[in-house]
Amino acid sequence: MTNLATAETAEAQRRLKRAKKAALAAFLGGALEYYDFFIYATAASLIFSKIFFPSGDATVALLASFATFGVAYVARPFGAVFFGHLGDKIGRKATLVLTLVLMGAATFLIGALPDFNTAGYWAPALLVLLRLMQGLSAGAETAGASALTTEEAPTGRRGFFASFAMSGISFGIVLASLAFLPVAAMNEADRLAWGWRIPFWLSVFVLFVAYMVRRSLEEPEVFEEKHDHGELVKLPFAKMFKTHPAQFFQVALMSFETVTNTFMQSFGLAYAVSVGVDAATMLWVSILGNVIAIATQPLMASLSDKFGRRKVFISGVVGSGIMIFVYFSVISTGNIPMIFLASTLITAGTYAASNSVYPAWFSELFNVKVRYSGMAIGLQIGILCAGFTPLLGTALVGATKANWGPAAWIVAASSLLAVAGALWARETHKTPLRELGNPVR
């Protein structure tokens, strides 16, 4: 009995070690992805409209800049299909290393692009090309990291371990905000000439650390079992739609919860600056909320392990849909303390609740044979729409800065779609790992 207990303890420790390594890899991958995302969102809000497009109407240039921001979201579904297929065929590890390198290379090269005065229309064309590369990578990064971490997590703690991908995203936003603070403090001439490039080049350090951790990962055992027995399907993308159509649409609807963060980090920044709030102040607002969210997201995910995914997710989505009206209201008044408070309550509170739950929940809805494809493709539906919400918000609000209502309603409507998906989806927090999803033959 003693030998058996010792063996069981050793096995539990081995599994916990693997789960921790997977969570760290997910954390660092999320950090790189959203470091890259946020520096691009910040640059699109403050820089690109002035250097990559012809001079003229400032609103038109900002619309064009946000359009390049949205282009990556068009590429995301294609990345989800391609890399999702690889992830379900050749494995999670190799696919995640590939998406990481693609994202890092594209981000570094954006920092080396010539501006419109130097290269003419080649400048925005190359910007769009590299943004498409970012989108292809991002289309599968979060889904792959979430699937792998969920499959490695100990029983009863899948939500907690999978949430570290989201804490990594918060950490990436903090790093990006810190990287842009010195840029925001520069005089405009230096900022536009060369200062904006530095945050893009600094991404290489995050890439290196994340790559070294990720390449040391092992494939999850539940995936290896299917691989070794020749049970993997030839076309995971097609098989997923055949065996998990309801789960796909459930994830697609719930993925609209991402609109809140995308809208705040891009349109919210541009809107605040347009009504007279200093850009550096808004970066500190983002830093505070995301520093706290690094801690609150695993806490929220732990609650979902205990009380269920649906309850925590819906409470967060509904809270964000309500709080967004407070957020834009206080920005329009320029009340700095209230901006800090409202933004933090969303970022580290309501949004953290829904955001921390989805990595495990979305993964749990699919069978291991189609999990990467199902989560990656379904997740991109809402994220694709989210990518163009800053453009839509800018067009609806226009030059009338007091007219922030349409912007808030975009987020509120997206929240309602996410709630509908959550009410439709099955509860999975107590389902054993090998029983998740529908049968796939």
RODO-2510 file (C-alpha; in nm, 4 decimals, decimal comma):
residues 441
     n   res          X          Y          Z
     1     m     0,0000     0,0000     0,0000
     2     t     0,2852     0,2345     0,0843
     3     n     0,4486     0,1768    -0,2549
     4     l     0,1154     0,2343    -0,4279
     5     a     0,0569     0,5603    -0,2406
     6     t     0,4111     0,6744    -0,3213
     7     a     0,3613     0,5947    -0,6889
     8     e     0,0308     0,7830    -0,6946
     9     t     0,1923     1,0836    -0,5278
    10     a     0,4792     1,0805    -0,7762
    11     e     0,2354     1,0584    -1,0672
    12     a     0,0289     1,3466    -0,9312
    13     q     0,3439     1,5581    -0,8936
    14     r     0,4513     1,4724    -1,2491
    15     r     0,1134     1,5783    -1,3869
    16     l     0,1154     1,8973    -1,1815
    17     k     0,4621     1,9837    -1,3133
    18     r     0,3415     1,9365    -1,6720
    19     a     0,0333     2,1485    -1,6027
    20     k     0,2449     2,4306    -1,4589
    21     k     0,4783     2,4271    -1,7596
    22     a     0,1812     2,4349    -1,9973
    23     a     0,0287     2,7245    -1,8035
    24     l     0,3596     2,9155    -1,8177
    25     a     0,3853     2,8579    -2,1926
    26     a     0,0267     2,9784    -2,2361
    27     f     0,0997     3,2826    -2,0198
    28     l     0,4053     3,3824    -2,2237
    29     g     0,2337     3,3154    -2,5566
    30     g    -0,0621     3,5292    -2,4504
    31     a     0,1800     3,7995    -2,3357
    32     l     0,3501     3,8119    -2,6762
    33     e     0,0235     3,8036    -2,8707
    34     y    -0,1337     4,0900    -2,6792
    35     y     0,1855     4,2879    -2,6431
    36     d     0,1843     4,2869    -3,0218
    37     f    -0,1915     4,3501    -3,0334
    38     f    -0,1813     4,6437    -2,7939
    39     i     0,1179     4,8228    -2,9400
    40     y    -0,0534     4,7979    -3,2783
    41     a    -0,3848     4,9203    -3,1332
    42     t    -0,2048     5,2080    -2,9607
    43     a    -0,0074     5,2963    -3,2719
    44     a    -0,3217     5,2769    -3,4866
    45     s    -0,4953     5,5161    -3,2460
    46     l    -0,2109     5,7666    -3,2052
    47     i     0,0525     5,7240    -3,4779
    48     f    -0,0347     5,5426    -3,7997
    49     s    -0,3011     5,7854    -3,9207
    50     k    -0,0287     6,0527    -3,9319
    51     i     0,2547     5,8634    -4,1017
    52     f     0,1150     5,5851    -4,3220
    53     f    -0,1580     5,7749    -4,5091
    54     p    -0,1838     6,0947    -4,7145
    55     s    -0,2277     6,4137    -4,5140
    56     g    -0,5748     6,5663    -4,5196
    57     d    -0,8898     6,4927    -4,3227
    58     a    -0,7800     6,3617    -3,9794
    59     t    -1,0984     6,1580    -3,9288
    60     v    -1,0572     5,9846    -4,2662
    61     a    -0,6949     5,9026    -4,1832
    62     l    -0,7984     5,7611    -3,8445
    63     l    -1,0654     5,5493    -4,0145
    64     a    -0,8009     5,4151    -4,2539
    65     s    -0,5682     5,3426    -3,9626
    66     f    -0,8395     5,1491    -3,7769
    67     a    -0,9151     4,9642    -4,1006
    68     t    -0,5577     4,8270    -4,1030
    69     f    -0,6150     4,7280    -3,7406
    70     g    -0,9260     4,5377    -3,8476
    71     v    -0,7555     4,3656    -4,1416
    72     a    -0,5818     4,1212    -3,9085
    73     y    -0,9203     4,0058    -3,7874
    74     v    -1,0116     3,9064    -4,1430
    75     a    -0,7011     3,6866    -4,1507
    76     r    -0,7714     3,5292    -3,8108
    77     p    -1,0359     3,2786    -3,9318
    78     f    -0,7995     3,1580    -4,2056
    79     g    -0,5259     3,1166    -3,9450
    80     a    -0,7723     2,9321    -3,7248
    81     v    -0,8590     2,6876    -4,0042
    82     f    -0,4983     2,6292    -4,1127
    83     f    -0,3277     2,6111    -3,7749
    84     g    -0,6290     2,4439    -3,6158
    85     h    -0,5915     2,1659    -3,8726
    86     l    -0,2207     2,1346    -3,7912
    87     g    -0,2886     2,1386    -3,4181
    88     d    -0,5355     1,8509    -3,4432
    89     k    -0,3180     1,6577    -3,6903
    90     i     0,0489     1,6991    -3,5952
    91     g     0,0100     1,8200    -3,2391
    92     r    -0,0364     2,1238    -3,0164
    93     k     0,3315     2,1899    -2,9442
    94     a     0,4723     2,2224    -3,2970
    95     t     0,1784     2,4355    -3,4076
    96     l     0,2111     2,6729    -3,1142
    97     v     0,5843     2,7201    -3,1768
    98     l     0,5053     2,8092    -3,5396
    99     t     0,2336     3,0633    -3,4509
   100     l     0,4648     3,2242    -3,1957
   101     v     0,7497     3,2769    -3,4435
   102     l     0,5149     3,4116    -3,7121
   103     m     0,3663     3,6677    -3,4732
   104     g     0,7051     3,7813    -3,3438
   105     a     0,8586     3,8207    -3,6896
   106     a     0,5653     4,0234    -3,8245
   107     t     0,5668     4,2578    -3,5260
   108     f     0,9402     4,3231    -3,5490
   109     l     0,9155     4,3986    -3,9209
   110     i     0,6315     4,6499    -3,8695
   111     g     0,8792     4,8535    -3,6693
   112     a     1,1106     4,8639    -3,9721
   113     l     0,8531     4,9892    -4,2266
   114     p     0,9046     5,3130    -4,4212
   115     d     0,6375     5,5834    -4,3830
   116     f     0,4139     5,7335    -4,6525
   117     n     0,6511     6,0213    -4,7265
   118     t     0,9290     5,7721    -4,8020
   119     a     0,7501     5,4895    -4,9811
   120     g     0,4134     5,6300    -5,0846
   121     y     0,1329     5,3773    -5,1016
   122     w     0,3796     5,0927    -5,0545
   123     a     0,3917     5,1933    -4,6881
   124     p     0,0263     5,1156    -4,6023
   125     a     0,0377     4,8122    -4,8365
   126     l     0,3298     4,6591    -4,6455
   127     l     0,1638     4,7499    -4,3176
   128     v    -0,1467     4,5583    -4,4226
   129     l     0,0643     4,2566    -4,5332
   130     l     0,2404     4,2304    -4,1982
   131     r    -0,0849     4,2885    -4,0142
   132     l    -0,2295     3,9927    -4,2065
   133     m     0,0628     3,7797    -4,0864
   134     q    -0,0159     3,8824    -3,7298
   135     g    -0,3769     3,7883    -3,7851
   136     l    -0,2933     3,4428    -3,9216
   137     s    -0,0886     3,3692    -3,6119
   138     a    -0,3356     3,5157    -3,3648
   139     g    -0,6154     3,3090    -3,5182
   140     a    -0,4805     2,9969    -3,3506
   141     e    -0,2605     3,1144    -3,0616
   142     t    -0,5135     3,1489    -2,7797
   143     a    -0,7121     2,8440    -2,8872
   144     g    -0,4059     2,6209    -2,9059
   145     a    -0,2640     2,7365    -2,5737
   146     s    -0,6042     2,6945    -2,4088
   147     a    -0,6560     2,3451    -2,5519
   148     l    -0,3113     2,2278    -2,4469
   149     t    -0,3370     2,3711    -2,0949
   150     t    -0,6889     2,2336    -2,0448
   151     e    -0,5698     1,8875    -2,1481
   152     e    -0,2751     1,9020    -1,9071
   153     a    -0,4634     2,0442    -1,6063
   154     p    -0,5357     1,8350    -1,2938
   155     t    -0,8913     1,7154    -1,2355
   156     g    -1,1142     1,9905    -1,1037
   157     r    -0,8687     2,2704    -1,1905
   158     r    -0,8994     2,3029    -1,5680
   159     g    -1,0452     2,6523    -1,5441
   160     f    -0,7667     2,7764    -1,3170
   161     f    -0,4763     2,6490    -1,5279
   162     a    -0,6285     2,7456    -1,8643
   163     s    -0,6901     3,1009    -1,7387
   164     f    -0,3172     3,1733    -1,7383
   165     a    -0,3393     3,2348    -2,1130
   166     m    -0,5670     3,5281    -2,0256
   167     s    -0,3406     3,6507    -1,7447
   168     g    -0,0610     3,6443    -2,0015
   169     i    -0,2711     3,8656    -2,2253
   170     s    -0,3126     4,1142    -1,9391
   171     f     0,0624     4,1019    -1,8783
   172     g     0,1252     4,1681    -2,2466
   173     i    -0,0980     4,4743    -2,2365
   174     v     0,0898     4,6005    -1,9303
   175     l     0,4243     4,5525    -2,1056
   176     a     0,2943     4,7279    -2,4177
   177     s     0,1594     5,0199    -2,2165
   178     l     0,4907     5,0582    -2,0331
   179     a     0,6758     5,0415    -2,3646
   180     f     0,4591     5,3198    -2,5087
   181     l     0,4808     5,5548    -2,2089
   182     p     0,8245     5,6937    -2,3079
   183     v     0,6996     5,7237    -2,6656
   184     a     0,3958     5,9241    -2,5542
   185     a     0,6276     6,1557    -2,3580
   186     m     0,8403     6,2392    -2,6653
   187     n     0,7914     6,5497    -2,8722
   188     e     0,5694     6,4743    -3,1698
   189     a     0,8437     6,4989    -3,4309
   190     d     1,0600     6,2314    -3,2658
   191     r     0,7576     6,0157    -3,1829
   192     l     0,6434     6,0061    -3,5440
   193     a     0,9933     5,9778    -3,6930
   194     w     1,1379     5,6901    -3,4898
   195     g     1,0012     5,6681    -3,1364
   196     w     0,6961     5,4578    -3,2263
   197     r     0,9236     5,1876    -3,3703
   198     i     1,0915     5,0987    -3,0411
   199     p     0,7971     4,9082    -2,8820
   200     f     0,7686     4,6939    -3,1971
   201     w     1,1377     4,6044    -3,1859
   202     l     1,1282     4,5269    -2,8136
   203     s     0,8844     4,2409    -2,8841
   204     v     1,1835     4,0242    -2,9793
   205     f     1,2700     3,9808    -2,6090
   206     v     0,9245     3,8464    -2,5230
   207     l     0,9434     3,6218    -2,8293
   208     f     1,2746     3,4703    -2,7196
   209     v     1,1585     3,3821    -2,3676
   210     a     0,8253     3,2407    -2,4890
   211     y     0,9981     3,0347    -2,7592
   212     m     1,2437     2,8766    -2,5163
   213     v     0,9634     2,7695    -2,2824
   214     r     0,7263     2,6514    -2,5533
   215     r     0,9772     2,4351    -2,7381
   216     s     1,0335     2,2326    -2,4163
   217     l     0,6678     2,1326    -2,3884
   218     e     0,5353     1,7813    -2,4376
   219     e     0,2168     1,6841    -2,6155
   220     p    -0,0825     1,6302    -2,3816
   221     e    -0,1266     1,2606    -2,3060
   222     v    -0,4924     1,2609    -2,4086
   223     f    -0,3841     1,3778    -2,7574
   224     e    -0,0894     1,1370    -2,7732
   225     e    -0,3215     0,8429    -2,7024
   226     k    -0,5295     0,9241    -3,0089
   227     h    -0,2190     0,9862    -3,2195
   228     d    -0,0464     0,6615    -3,1187
   229     h    -0,3569     0,4540    -3,1908
   230     g    -0,4175     0,6173    -3,5286
   231     e    -0,7496     0,7627    -3,4137
   232     l    -0,6994     1,1205    -3,5351
   233     v    -0,9273     1,2365    -3,8166
   234     k    -0,7992     1,3397    -4,1606
   235     l    -0,9881     1,6686    -4,1853
   236     p    -1,0545     1,8022    -3,8337
   237     f    -1,2116     2,1209    -3,9717
   238     a    -1,4801     1,9316    -4,1679
   239     k    -1,5293     1,6683    -3,8983
   240     m    -1,5805     1,9367    -3,6349
   241     f    -1,8675     2,0936    -3,8292
   242     k    -2,0242     1,7491    -3,8753
   243     t    -1,9967     1,6329    -3,5139
   244     h    -2,0064     1,9603    -3,3143
   245     p    -2,2231     2,2117    -3,5062
   246     a    -2,4076     2,3351    -3,1965
   247     q    -2,0865     2,3794    -2,9984
   248     f    -1,9323     2,5764    -3,2817
   249     f    -2,2185     2,8278    -3,2867
   250     q    -2,2232     2,8445    -2,9064
   251     v    -1,8559     2,9398    -2,9010
   252     a    -1,9086     3,1842    -3,1885
   253     l    -2,1792     3,3664    -2,9921
   254     m    -1,9893     3,3633    -2,6632
   255     s    -1,6771     3,4962    -2,8363
   256     f    -1,8525     3,8322    -2,8707
   257     e    -1,7482     3,8951    -2,5101
   258     t    -1,4070     3,9941    -2,6541
   259     v    -1,5596     4,3075    -2,8065
   260     t    -1,5407     4,4805    -2,4670
   261     n    -1,1625     4,4633    -2,4388
   262     t    -1,0908     4,5331    -2,8053
   263     f    -1,3175     4,8366    -2,8020
   264     m    -1,1715     4,9796    -2,4818
   265     q    -0,8092     4,9307    -2,5845
   266     s    -0,8432     5,0887    -2,9289
   267     f    -1,1516     5,3085    -2,9732
   268     g    -1,1575     5,3983    -2,6029
   269     l    -0,8013     5,5307    -2,6218
   270     a    -0,8645     5,7346    -2,9371
   271     y    -1,1925     5,8720    -2,7984
   272     a    -1,0330     5,9740    -2,4690
   273     v    -0,7535     6,1606    -2,6472
   274     s    -1,0090     6,3340    -2,8736
   275     v    -1,1938     6,4783    -2,5701
   276     g    -0,8744     6,6044    -2,4093
   277     v    -0,7571     6,3186    -2,1859
   278     d    -0,3805     6,2741    -2,2098
   279     a    -0,2682     5,9577    -2,3915
   280     a    -0,0184     5,8753    -2,1152
   281     t    -0,2995     5,8914    -1,8604
   282     m    -0,5010     5,6367    -2,0562
   283     l    -0,1984     5,4099    -2,0776
   284     w    -0,1707     5,4205    -1,6978
   285     v    -0,5419     5,3433    -1,6790
   286     s    -0,4802     5,0320    -1,8864
   287     i    -0,1755     4,9349    -1,6806
   288     l    -0,3629     4,9514    -1,3496
   289     g    -0,6588     4,7449    -1,4689
   290     n    -0,4471     4,4779    -1,6312
   291     v    -0,2002     4,4448    -1,3427
   292     i    -0,4934     4,3655    -1,1152
   293     a    -0,6488     4,1390    -1,3810
   294     i    -0,3355     3,9212    -1,3838
   295     a    -0,4390     3,8136    -1,0333
   296     t    -0,8183     3,8299    -1,0578
   297     q    -0,8521     3,6132    -1,3679
   298     p    -0,7150     3,2923    -1,2097
   299     l    -0,9347     3,3690    -0,9082
   300     m    -1,2455     3,4003    -1,1273
   301     a    -1,1517     3,0832    -1,3141
   302     s    -1,1165     2,8986    -0,9831
   303     l    -1,4702     3,0054    -0,8978
   304     s    -1,5852     2,8519    -1,2262
   305     d    -1,4131     2,5257    -1,1290
   306     k    -1,6244     2,5246    -0,8129
   307     f    -1,9565     2,6792    -0,9148
   308     g    -1,9659     2,6243    -1,2923
   309     r    -1,8536     2,8035    -1,6078
   310     r    -2,1924     2,9486    -1,7015
   311     k    -2,2589     3,1432    -1,3814
   312     v    -1,9224     3,3181    -1,3756
   313     f    -1,9184     3,3872    -1,7505
   314     i    -2,2674     3,5368    -1,7671
   315     s    -2,2184     3,7533    -1,4585
   316     g    -1,9053     3,8989    -1,6160
   317     v    -2,0599     3,9624    -1,9576
   318     v    -2,3704     4,1296    -1,8151
   319     g    -2,1548     4,3431    -1,5866
   320     s    -1,9387     4,4607    -1,8770
   321     g    -2,2447     4,5436    -2,0877
   322     i    -2,3704     4,7714    -1,8093
   323     m    -2,0379     4,9213    -1,6995
   324     i    -1,9400     5,0279    -2,0510
   325     f    -2,1971     5,3092    -2,0301
   326     v    -2,0316     5,4340    -1,7124
   327     y    -1,6905     5,4062    -1,8772
   328     f    -1,7728     5,6282    -2,1754
   329     s    -1,9732     5,8687    -1,9621
   330     v    -1,6795     5,9442    -1,7320
   331     i    -1,4382     5,9702    -2,0259
   332     s    -1,6631     6,2297    -2,1889
   333     t    -1,6460     6,4405    -1,8713
   334     g    -1,2693     6,4066    -1,8391
   335     n    -1,2977     6,2954    -1,4741
   336     i    -0,9622     6,1167    -1,4329
   337     p    -1,0230     5,9379    -1,0975
   338     m    -1,3556     5,8054    -1,2242
   339     i    -1,1934     5,6934    -1,5506
   340     f    -0,9429     5,4910    -1,3485
   341     l    -1,2191     5,3426    -1,1345
   342     a    -1,4605     5,2556    -1,4168
   343     s    -1,1909     5,1059    -1,6383
   344     t    -1,0453     4,8971    -1,3557
   345     l    -1,3869     4,7640    -1,2518
   346     i    -1,4354     4,6393    -1,6069
   347     t    -1,0850     4,5181    -1,6894
   348     a    -1,0084     4,3475    -1,3572
   349     g    -1,3683     4,2750    -1,2572
   350     t    -1,6484     4,2098    -1,5023
   351     y    -1,4381     4,1432    -1,8114
   352     a    -1,1913     3,9335    -1,6098
   353     a    -1,4811     3,7120    -1,4999
   354     s    -1,5942     3,6197    -1,8511
   355     n    -1,2499     3,6298    -2,0085
   356     s    -1,0910     3,3938    -1,7577
   357     v    -1,3582     3,1285    -1,8066
   358     y    -1,3646     3,0913    -2,1828
   359     p    -1,0238     2,9198    -2,2384
   360     a    -1,1366     2,6126    -2,0452
   361     w    -1,5073     2,6273    -2,1299
   362     f    -1,4661     2,6649    -2,5041
   363     s    -1,2071     2,3837    -2,5086
   364     e    -1,4296     2,1571    -2,3000
   365     l    -1,7155     2,1804    -2,5474
   366     f    -1,5181     1,9852    -2,8115
   367     n    -1,3825     1,6320    -2,8409
   368     v    -1,0011     1,6054    -2,8282
   369     k    -0,9896     1,5047    -3,1977
   370     v    -1,1367     1,8376    -3,3141
   371     r    -1,0743     2,0567    -3,0088
   372     y    -0,8085     2,2870    -3,1539
   373     s    -1,0057     2,3453    -3,4760
   374     g    -1,3389     2,3893    -3,3012
   375     m    -1,2219     2,6413    -3,0477
   376     a    -0,9943     2,8310    -3,2867
   377     i    -1,2528     2,8765    -3,5621
   378     g    -1,5499     2,9403    -3,3337
   379     l    -1,3572     3,1956    -3,1286
   380     q    -1,2644     3,3955    -3,4381
   381     i    -1,6257     3,4797    -3,5242
   382     g    -1,6672     3,7230    -3,2378
   383     i    -1,3061     3,8353    -3,2569
   384     l    -1,3452     3,9119    -3,6295
   385     c    -1,6411     4,1362    -3,5524
   386     a    -1,4531     4,2872    -3,2574
   387     g    -1,1683     4,3910    -3,4852
   388     f    -1,3916     4,6235    -3,6829
   389     t    -1,5854     4,7709    -3,3901
   390     p    -1,3322     5,0579    -3,3457
   391     l    -1,3924     5,1500    -3,7101
   392     l    -1,7696     5,1289    -3,6606
   393     g    -1,7537     5,3267    -3,3374
   394     t    -1,5464     5,6009    -3,5000
   395     a    -1,7912     5,6255    -3,7908
   396     l    -2,1002     5,6393    -3,5638
   397     v    -1,9608     5,8816    -3,3081
   398     g    -1,8032     6,1046    -3,5748
   399     a    -1,6899     6,4500    -3,4780
   400     t    -1,9581     6,4943    -3,2106
   401     k    -1,7606     6,3910    -2,9036
   402     a    -2,0604     6,4000    -2,6688
   403     n    -2,2262     6,1369    -2,8894
   404     w    -2,0685     5,8350    -2,7175
   405     g    -2,3945     5,6394    -2,6900
   406     p    -2,3531     5,4378    -3,0141
   407     a    -2,0111     5,3220    -2,8973
   408     a    -2,1490     5,1902    -2,5679
   409     w    -2,4413     5,0184    -2,7408
   410     i    -2,2015     4,8282    -2,9683
   411     v    -2,0481     4,6679    -2,6587
   412     a    -2,3859     4,6124    -2,4910
   413     a    -2,5283     4,4382    -2,7987
   414     s    -2,2200     4,2173    -2,8219
   415     s    -2,2656     4,1243    -2,4561
   416     l    -2,6222     4,0110    -2,5242
   417     l    -2,5009     3,7792    -2,8001
   418     a    -2,2439     3,6300    -2,5627
   419     v    -2,5118     3,5702    -2,2972
   420     a    -2,7291     3,3914    -2,5536
   421     g    -2,4429     3,1567    -2,6384
   422     a    -2,3710     3,0871    -2,2719
   423     l    -2,7329     3,0006    -2,1969
   424     w    -2,7316     2,7580    -2,4917
   425     a    -2,4004     2,5834    -2,4109
   426     r    -2,3723     2,2842    -2,1783
   427     e    -2,2069     2,3079    -1,8376
   428     t    -1,8758     2,1187    -1,8438
   429     h    -1,6748     2,1958    -1,5308
   430     k    -1,7390     1,8532    -1,3728
   431     t    -1,7158     1,6436    -1,6909
   432     p    -1,4099     1,4092    -1,6998
   433     l    -1,1464     1,5087    -1,9576
   434     r    -1,1915     1,2022    -2,1777
   435     e    -1,5708     1,2454    -2,1888
   436     l    -1,5712     1,6030    -2,3160
   437     g    -1,7396     1,6870    -2,6460
   438     n    -1,9452     1,4689    -2,8759
   439     p    -1,8245     1,1324    -3,0119
   440     v    -1,5980     1,1601    -3,3183
   441     r    -1,5422     0,8518    -3,5353
***
